[in-house]
């Protein structure tokens, strides 16, 4: 019986880690907006549609978002998806693609933080707080905007979310991307 409990504990601990080869494979598709991981389209918000969220979003000149099932979820995650968002207004043109996974338990945060830090050994920047970790894999910025790839994990009362995100912002007016 103790061998079975030990095996279950080991499986549970593994479910709260990210396998580095799997994470690296997801990162390798960030520039292509995770196309190899996109499955069935679940949600699509197109320009002119009512946009859920902050009151300022309906004032956008152009906004669209597509949410896809993923064809290859990370092991141990409860749910994974690919989300592609485009937004354009007088200040910016923003394109963001994210591969997102959710874990049921907020207890997974510490193990996922350690796992990410082990997988991304030399990030170009690191931001950490008790309830989150963000590791920047690429961060290029200029007066014209920025092109950033990062891996983040954060928790709230219900779950833990891991994001692999590529964000490209182009200024349409001075400092537009600074407000992102």
Rosetta blueprint (number, residue, H / E / L):
1 X L
2 X H
3 X H
4 X H
5 X H
6 X H
7 X H
8 X H
9 X H
10 X H
11 X H
12 X H
13 X H
14 X H
15 X H
16 X L
17 X L
18 X L
19 X L
20 X H
21 X H
22 X H
23 X H
24 X H
25 X H
26 X H
27 X H
28 X H
29 X L
30 X L
31 X L
32 X L
33 X L
34 X L
35 X H
36 X H
37 X H
38 X E
39 X E
40 X E
41 X E
42 X E
43 X E
44 X E
45 X E
46 X L
47 X L
48 X L
49 X L
50 X L
51 X L
52 X L
53 X L
54 X L
55 X H
56 X H
57 X H
58 X H
59 X H
60 X L
61 X L
62 X E
63 X E
64 X E
65 X E
66 X E
67 X E
68 X E
69 X E
70 X E
71 X L
72 X L
73 X L
74 X L
75 X L
76 X L
77 X L
78 X L
79 X E
80 X E
81 X E
82 X E
83 X E
84 X E
85 X E
86 X E
87 X E
88 X E
89 X L
90 X L
91 X L
92 X E
93 X E
94 X E
95 X E
96 X E
97 X E
98 X E
99 X E
100 X E
101 X E
102 X E
103 X E
104 X L
105 X L
106 X L
107 X L
108 X H
109 X H
110 X H
111 X H
112 X H
113 X H
114 X H
115 X H
116 X H
117 X H
118 X H
119 X H
120 X L
121 X L
122 X L
123 X L
124 X L
125 X E
126 X E
127 X E
128 X E
129 X E
130 X L
131 X L
132 X E
133 X E
134 X E
135 X E
136 X E
137 X E
138 X E
139 X E
140 X E
141 X E
142 X E
143 X L
144 X L
145 X E
146 X E
147 X E
148 X E
149 X E
150 X E
151 X E
152 X E
153 X E
154 X E
155 X E
156 X L
157 X L
158 X L
159 X L
160 X E
161 X E
162 X E
163 X E
164 X E
165 X E
166 X E
167 X E
168 X E
169 X E
170 X E
171 X E
172 X L
173 X L
174 X L
175 X L
176 X H
177 X H
178 X H
179 X H
180 X L
